[in-house]
Amino acid sequence: MPILQDKVVLVTGAGAGIGRATALAMAEAGANVAVADIDLAAAQRTAEQIVSNTRRALAIEVDCGDVAKIDGMVGHTVAELGRLNAIVNNAGVTRYAYIMDLTEADWDRIHRVNAKGVFFCLQRAAREMIRQNQVDGSGGRIINIASIAGRGYPGTSNAAYAASKGAVIALTKTAAQQLGRHNININAICPGVTRTELGITVAELQAQQEAVIPLRRANAPEDIAAMAVFLASPGARNITGQAYNVDGGLVPS
């Protein structure tokens, strides 16, 4: 039997890149998946691919910087799919910029989604998981997509992005301590250089010089997805409050 048979997983930013790969991997592992993205057409394409693999899928349009929309996203997931076993907080934004060129607008845009959005997605999902735990003891899993930028990686896209991902790592640890009594496991994944569609061109990716990565290869989105599936699985039932680098050995933990 697939390791996530009939579980319900919500993935934000699931229209492309790491989020899309994660949604597909969760479905492959047996889950029914709520596919959330600010681009509804992209979310629908991901959901359609999941449905073609015989799993249930739900496409949701959401701006993860808007708390009311986050509330609606989780509510819609539970109403349509019955419950919420895991959420992958993947939605994020960035741009390449030198620290002295960053503006207040850059800071607010990046932290609105990457830090504020992750916090309120976590909080809203936890509210649902606490209720479920009171009913059947199932608790839940919360998986936050951080970055090695939050650990001081010098090749980060910009300092505001690094700060937002550092916030995600700290939030993961604190939330795990406070929500563990509700049987909720909370962990973070810190991707290294990854071929995604997060505003990073092929030329910029190549400029990261894969030769400096000990394993000599950048991540594919599927590398991050595989870790997310594990953290949502029974095999990770006693793992919480951790932030795992998936970076080919680029940055020490």
Secondary structure, DSSP 8 states (H G I E B T S, - for coil): --TTTT-EEEEETTTSHHHHHHHHHHHHTT-EEEEEESSHHHHHHHHHHHHHTT--EEEEE--TT-HHHHHHHHHHHHHHHS--SEEEE---------GGG--HHHHHHHHIIIIIIHHHHHHHHHHHHHHHHHHHS--EEEEEE--GGGGT-TT-S-HHHHHHHHHHHHHHHHHHHHHGGGTEEEEEEEE-SB---SS--HHHHHTT-GGGSTTS--B-HHHHHHHHHHHHSGGGTT--S-EEEESTT-S--
